[in-house]
Amino acid sequence: MGDHRKTVVEVLMTELDHRVRGVDHVAFPTFDPAATVRFYRDVLGFPVVHSICAAGWGPEDHPDFIHFFFDIGNDDRIAFFYYFGTDPSIGGDLRAKGDVYGRFDAEVPEYFVRSRHLAIHVDGEEDLLEYRRRLDASDWPVEMQIKHETIESIYTHDPNGYFFEITRAMRPVTPQEDLDATLTIDALLDVLDQPEPSFGKLLARKAELIVERAPGWEPVGSEPAR
């Protein structure tokens, strides 16, 4: 019989090959394109790399619009739609919870509101602090600077109320952490199939999966037994 033990890398592989190459663009509406350009181009230094002007669009009663794109590195882009003649009041009050894309009731916790955000990464601490300097000198200063387990991030809100993050890795993510992520998600899906899912049940199921699967694991880079 052949050796059916799997390496960490093999455990992480799926039957579907991975063909995507990152973000082409992520797009949002804006009611203040002038401030949006100032924030992304003039403060952060993200150049405008593409724009589309259209006189209406599709079968809807669609207003004329401009769709403009900023380069955020690695051939990725962040883009905005500005619809001429659209009443800004439909976006709600920017002082309320949320942004021009979506609003939340007052009782919705702030952590839930902030969970929807865009994060852009830089190579290191020097770059992160440079962007902090640019933001702090602008109308949109940094609101938080936090060191998480493996990353350090700065946060602010852009002129549209979108929560915006710039982050840098403090260390590489290990293959063991990739494996841990797989175990965590598998455990989560199992727990969600049961009544009353909870964090405690997630951890208990994850422990069971570790016990079940650990005998078949080998350290990455280990020599096969002879």
C-alpha positions in Angstrom: 0.0 0.0 0.0 1.2 3.5 -0.8 1.8 6.2 1.9 -1.4 8.1 2.3 0.0 10.7 4.6 -0.3 14.3 3.4 1.9 17.3 3.8 0.6 20.6 5.1 0.7 21.9 1.5 -1.3 18.9 0.2 -4.0 19.4 2.9 -4.5 22.9 1.7 -4.9 22.0 -2.0 -8.4 21.7 -3.5 -9.7 20.1 -6.6 -10.3 23.5 -8.2 -7.2 25.2 -9.6 -6.6 28.8 -8.6 -6.7 31.1 -11.7 -7.4 34.6 -10.4 -4.7 37.1 -10.2 -5.9 39.6 -7.6 -8.3 42.5 -7.7 -9.0 44.2 -11.1 -11.0 46.9 -9.3 -13.4 47.5 -6.4 -16.1 50.2 -7.1 -18.2 52.5 -5.0 -20.6 55.3 -5.5 -19.7 58.9 -4.6 -21.6 62.1 -4.1 -18.4 64.2 -3.7 -16.1 63.3 -6.5 -13.9 66.4 -6.0 -13.1 65.4 -2.4 -12.7 61.8 -3.5 -10.0 62.9 -6.0 -8.3 65.1 -3.4 -8.2 62.1 -0.9 -7.0 59.4 -3.2 -4.9 61.3 -5.7 -3.7 64.5 -3.9 -3.3 63.2 -0.4 -2.4 59.5 -0.8 -0.8 59.9 -4.2 -2.8 57.2 -6.1 -2.8 58.3 -9.7 -5.9 58.4 -11.9 -5.4 55.6 -14.5 -8.7 55.2 -16.2 -12.1 56.9 -16.6 -15.3 56.1 -18.4 -17.9 58.7 -19.4 -21.3 57.4 -20.3 -24.6 59.1 -21.4 -26.9 56.8 -19.5 -26.6 53.1 -19.4 -28.7 50.0 -20.0 -32.4 49.6 -19.8 -33.0 51.5 -16.6 -33.7 55.2 -16.2 -29.9 55.6 -15.8 -28.3 59.1 -15.3 -25.2 60.2 -17.1 -22.1 59.2 -15.2 -18.4 59.1 -14.9 -16.6 56.0 -13.7 -13.0 56.8 -12.6 -10.2 54.6 -11.4 -7.2 55.1 -9.1 -4.1 52.9 -9.2 -3.5 51.2 -5.8 -0.5 49.1 -6.9 0.1 45.7 -8.3 -2.2 46.6 -11.3 -5.2 46.8 -8.8 -7.5 49.7 -8.8 -10.2 51.4 -6.7 -13.0 53.0 -8.7 -15.9 55.4 -8.1 -19.2 56.2 -9.9 -20.5 59.8 -9.9 -24.0 60.1 -11.3 -24.8 63.6 -12.6 -28.0 65.1 -11.2 -28.4 62.4 -8.5 -29.8 63.9 -5.2 -27.0 63.5 -2.6 -29.7 63.1 0.1 -30.3 59.6 -1.0 -26.9 58.7 0.5 -28.1 59.9 3.9 -26.2 62.0 6.4 -22.5 61.2 6.5 -22.6 61.9 10.2 -24.9 58.9 10.6 -23.6 55.3 10.9 -22.3 53.9 7.6 -21.5 55.6 4.3 -23.0 56.7 1.1 -23.3 53.1 0.1 -25.3 51.9 3.1 -26.7 53.2 6.4 -27.2 51.5 9.7 -29.6 52.1 12.5 -28.3 53.8 15.6 -28.5 50.6 17.7 -26.1 48.7 15.3 -22.8 48.2 17.1 -19.8 50.2 15.7 -17.7 47.1 15.3 -20.3 45.7 12.9 -20.4 49.0 10.9 -16.6 49.1 10.6 -16.3 45.4 9.6 -17.0 46.5 6.0 -13.9 48.3 4.8 -11.1 48.3 2.2 -7.5 47.4 3.2 -4.5 48.2 1.1 -1.1 46.8 2.0 2.4 48.3 1.9 5.8 46.7 2.2 6.9 47.9 5.6 6.7 50.2 8.6 8.4 53.1 6.7 5.7 53.1 4.0 3.0 52.8 6.6 4.2 55.8 8.5 4.6 57.8 5.3 0.9 57.3 4.6 0.1 58.2 8.2 2.0 61.5 7.7 0.1 62.3 4.5 -3.2 61.6 6.1 -2.5 63.4 9.3 -1.6 66.5 7.3 -4.9 66.3 5.4 -8.6 66.8 6.2 -8.8 63.0 6.8 -6.3 62.3 9.6 -5.7 58.8 10.9 -8.3 57.7 13.5 -6.6 54.6 14.7 -3.2 52.8 14.5 -3.4 49.2 15.7 -1.0 46.2 15.8 -2.9 43.0 15.2 -1.4 39.6 15.5 0.5 39.6 12.2 -0.2 43.1 10.8 -0.1 46.8 11.8 -2.7 49.1 10.3 -3.8 52.7 10.2 -7.5 53.6 9.7 -9.5 56.6 8.6 -12.8 57.4 6.7 -12.6 58.7 3.2 -14.8 61.6 2.0 -17.7 59.2 1.3 -17.6 57.7 4.8 -16.0 54.5 3.6 -13.8 52.9 6.3 -10.3 52.8 4.8 -7.2 50.8 6.0 -3.6 50.7 5.1 -1.7 47.8 6.5 1.8 46.2 6.6 2.8 42.7 7.6 4.9 42.4 10.8 6.0 38.9 9.8 5.3 36.3 7.2 2.2 34.1 7.5 3.4 30.5 8.0 2.0 27.3 6.3 0.9 26.2 9.7 -1.3 29.3 10.0 -2.7 28.5 6.5 -3.6 25.0 7.8 -5.1 26.5 10.9 -7.4 28.7 8.7 -8.5 25.6 6.8 -9.3 23.8 10.0 -11.2 26.8 11.4 -13.4 27.2 8.4 -14.1 23.5 8.2 -15.1 23.5 11.8 -17.2 26.6 11.3 -19.2 25.0 8.5 -19.8 21.9 10.6 -21.0 24.0 13.6 -23.3 26.1 11.4 -25.1 22.9 10.3 -26.1 22.3 14.0 -28.6 24.2 16.2 -27.4 27.2 18.1 -23.8 27.7 16.8 -21.4 29.3 19.2 -17.7 30.2 19.5 -17.3 27.5 22.1 -18.7 24.9 19.8 -16.4 26.1 17.0 -13.3 25.6 19.1 -14.5 22.2 20.3 -15.2 21.0 16.7 -11.8 22.4 15.6 -10.1 20.4 18.3 -11.9 17.3 17.1 -10.7 17.9 13.5 -7.1 18.3 14.7 -7.3 15.0 16.5 -8.8 13.3 13.4 -6.4 14.7 10.9 -3.1 15.1 12.8 -1.9 11.5 12.2 -1.8 12.1 8.5 0.3 15.3 8.6 3.9 15.8 8.0 6.0 19.0 8.5 6.6 21.0 5.4 10.0 20.1 4.0 10.4 16.9 6.0 12.1 14.0 4.3 9.9 11.0 3.5 10.4 7.9 5.7 12.7 5.2 4.1 
